[in-house]
Structures are given as C-alpha cells and as structure tokens.
Amino acid sequence: MQIITLNVNGVRAAARKGFFQWLPEQSAEIVCVQELKAQLPDLSDEIRTPAGYHGFFHCAEKKGYSGVGIYCRNQPDKIVKGIGVDEIDQEGRFIQADFGNLSVISVYLPSGSSGDHRQASKFFFLDRFYPFLQELIASGRDIILCGDWNIAHKEIDLKNWRANQKHSGFLPEERAWLTRVFDEIGYVDVFRQLNREPDHYTWWSNRGQAWAKNVGWRIDYQIATPQIANKAAGAMIYKGSRFSDHAPLIINYDEDK
C-alpha cells in the first residue's frame, strides 16, 4: 500500500503544474493533500475526481485558505471531517478516511510565521489536538496521520537550524510538543524510522535559491501507530517535478510484513 502526502499550496495551482497528470502514474492507493485554498465549487472534475480516485475534502470557511483532502482508489467505509473544535474545524484542517481497521488522516497544522496572533492559534491547535491524538491511539485502530505539521522536529530536520531557533516551526515549545506525540503518546515518525540521514527536506522557501541549494525544512510527515509503522518498507521525497513549495512524501507499507 503506497500513501502520498503533499501540501499543494493551492490545489488549482498544483493542477496547472501537472500534479494530476503525475498522480495516475504513481502506485498510490491513498493521497493526502493540504492547503487546498479552494471551496468545493472551485474544483474542476479533474481535481474533484482524478482518474482512478475518489476525492473527499474539508474546506475552510474562509475563501482561498487552508483546506485538506483525501484521494483514495477504494471507497472508504467512513469519512470524518474536523475534530469537534469549532475554531479549528472552521479552518478545514482535518479529514479522516476509514478502511476496515485503518484510518488515514490528512491534517494541516497552522503556521505561526505570519505573526503573534497566528502563533497563538497554532498553540491553541496543539493544545486541543494532543488529547485528540490520545483518543485516536486509544481506539486500537491503525492510524496514519499525513500532512504538513509546520514543525521541524530536530536539528537534522532543517538546514539552518541555528538561525531558526526563535522562529515559528522550530520553537522549543513546538518541538517539545512533537516529542511528546512520539515519546509519550507512542506515535512513530515513519520517514525517520526508515531514513536517519540528513539533508532530506519537504519544504523550501521561495526566496533566494533555497530549492537549488537544498536549504529546506522537513515539516511534512506520515506519523503512524506502531503496528502499521512497522509495515513501512520504503520512503522517498519526490523531487522530480515541482507542484508546490513542498514535495510529495511517498511511503510504501507492506501489508504482509
């Protein structure tokens, strides 16, 4: 089972850059996307139902903002939109698809980089999302949370970590929160379980030559419960084409493993 996650930074822009021509060429059974920046009426047929996929979306109430989606080859048993917190759900940050005992989630955590008010919103999200993550793992289901978490966990996860220690996305409080997700709740950073090498990033600033020089951040994850994480057999960050300022994170899970 192959799962792809990508922050598309505007799903219509990603479509113009060839994302939906590239997608059918992959072997992905499930594709999670974030930052749609669109409402349902804005979506073309190609975006709503790409060849071979069913599409499900949780859009933000604010136009041109946030929003998440899941594409899947098989019809899910159930779709859940939101986590039950109005301030979060209005921004379209969570959608879950259930397949038997497996739940795959597309999640988009807030960025705090635009100012103190948004950093406060990010901390609000983290406070509310933590107990929700506890409830998810307590359900006993296999869970894979895919998306842009807007946090680089460790120094290995961004190029210029020294210069970013006081910047949103690498604040000590954010990193400590993510450590608790792994060490206290028990989730697994699937990419890092498979690859502990440096210089693997999923987002690059559009300023300067960040992409060309690989001056990036690893802020996109597939975070899973241990049993399904242990079935991960290969991971890659696709950089052959640019559909966004993020790159697709592709992980293969061996269901017979």
N, C-alpha and C positions, 0 to 999 in steps of 0.2 A: 504494500500500500504506500503510494507516494503522496505526500502532502506538501503543498507550496504555500508560503505566505509572502505577501508583498504589500507595503504601503504604496498605493498607486499615485498619491499626491494629485488627486483628481482623476476619476475613472475615465472621463471623456478624453482627457489629455493622454492618458495611457493608451486608450484605444487608438488615438491618432498616431501614437508612436509604435504601433504594431503589436501591442500586448495580446490582443485577441486573435491575431494570426499565429503568434508564437505558442499560445496556450494549447491548442489541439495537437501540437507536435510533441507535447510532453506526455508523460505516463501518469499524470496526477489523477488520483481519484477524488481528492478534495483540495480546493484552492480557497484560501482565506485572503481577503483584501481589506484594506483600511484606508481612511481618508478619501471617501468617495467624492466629497464636495458636490453632491448632486441629490436631487429629490427623485422619487420613482418616475414621475412623468418626464424627467430629463433623460431617462435611459433609453437608448436605442434597443432594438431587438437583439443586436449583436452583443450588447453589454448585458442586457437582462437575461438572455438565454444563449450563451455561446454554444457553438457546435458541440454536442455531446454532453452538455451540462444543464443541470437545474440551478437557477440562481435565487438566492434569498438575501434580503437586505434590511438593515436597520438604519434608516437615515436620520440625521439630525433635524430638529425643527427649524433651525436657522439655515437659510439657503446658502449653498456654496461652502458648507462647513462640515468637517468630520464625516461620520457615517462609516459603517462596516458592512461587509457582505461575505457570503459563503457560496461557492460553486461546488456542486457535487455531481458525480456521474450517476449515483443511485439516489432515489428518493429517500430522504430521511424519515425516520419514524416520528420525529417531533422537532419543531423549531421553537426556540425561546429567544425573545428579544428583550434586552435590558436585565438589570439586576434588582429592580424593585426600589431604586432610589431616584426620585424624580429629577433632581439636579443633574444626575449622571445620565439617566436614560433619555432626557431631552436632547442630549448631545450625540446620541447614536453611537455608543461606544462598545456595545456588546451584542453578539448574536451567537447562539449555540445550536448546533445540529446534532441530534442523537441518532445513532445507528446501533441497534442492539444495546450492548453494554458500553459502547464507546460514545463519548461526547467530544466533538471537535468545536472549538470556540474561536471566533475571530474577535479580537479585543484591541482597542486603541486607547492607550492611556494618554492623558493630557500632557501637553508640553507646557513647561513653565517659563519658556525662554522669552515670551513677549512682555513680561512684566510681573510685578509682585502679585497682582490680582490673579493672574493665571497660575503662578506658583502656588498660591493659596488654594486654588481649585484643584491643582494636582495633589496636594497634600490631603485635601478633603476626599478625593478619589481613593488614594492609598488607604486612608483610614477606613473607608466603607468597604473597599474591595477585599481587604485582608480577611475579615470574618466570612465573607462570601467564598473566598478560596478555601477556607477551612471547611465550610459546609460542603463544598464540592468534593473535596477529597474524602470526607467522612461518608459520602454516599456509597463508596465502594466501587464506583464506576471507573473505567479507564477514561482519563481526561487528557486532552491535548489542547493547550491554550496557545494559539498562534497570533502573532501580531507585533505591532510597534509599541513597546513598553516605555519608550522615551527615557530609559535609564541604561547607561553603560555600567555593568556590574563591577568590573575590576580594572586595574590599570592596563591589563592586556587588551581590554575591550575598546580602547580608543588610542589614537596615535599620540595626541598632545595632552596626555593626562595631567601633567604638572600644571599646565596653564589653565586647566578647566576645573580645578578642584572647588571653585566657588561659583561654578556655572550650573544652571539647571541641566539635569541629565547626568551629572556626576557629583552631585552634592552628597556629603556623608550620610545625611538622613535618608536620601533615596536609595543609596547603595545598601545601607543597613537594612532597610525595609525589604529589599530584594533578597538579601542574605537570609532574612527570617523566612521568606517564602520557601527557600530551599532547605535551610537547616532546621527550622522549627516545624513548618507545616509538612515538608517532605517532598516537595516537587523537585523535578530534575531539569536542568538546562541541557536539553538533548544535544545541541550542537557541541557544547563544551564536553559532554560525556564522550563524544566521538573524536573531537579535534581540540587539542590543547596548545596548538601553535599560535604565535602572534600574527598580527597583520591581516586578520580576517574581519572585515567590516561589512555593514549592511547599509550605511547611510554616509553620504558625503555632502558637505556644504557646496552650494553653487558658486561660492566666492573663490576667487583665485584659481588654482589648479589642484584643488583637493582630490578630485576624481583621478586626474592624470598621475598624481603623486601618491595616491592611495592614503591620503590623510583623512581617515574616516572614523566612524563610531560603529560599534556593534550594539544596536538598540532594538533589533528585530529578533524575536525568539520563537522557538517552539518549546514550551515548558509543559512537562507531562508528569503524570503519576508514574511511580517507579516501574510497575509491571509493563506498561506499554512503552515507556522509555527504554527499557532493556531490550525491546524488539527492534530498536533503531539500528539499521545496518549500514547506513551511509548518509552523508550530509554534504551539501555544497552550496555556495553562494554564487548564483549565476551572474556573470558579468559580460556575457557575450553581446548583449544589447542593453540599451538604457531606456526603460519605460518610465522612469521616475528618478527622483534623487535618492531613492532606496533601491536595493537589489533584491530579487527573489531569493528567499531561503528555501531550499528544497531538501527534504529529508525522506528517506525510504525506510519503511517499517516492514520487517519480515514477520508476517503473522504466524509462521511456522517455527520461529526462533524460540 
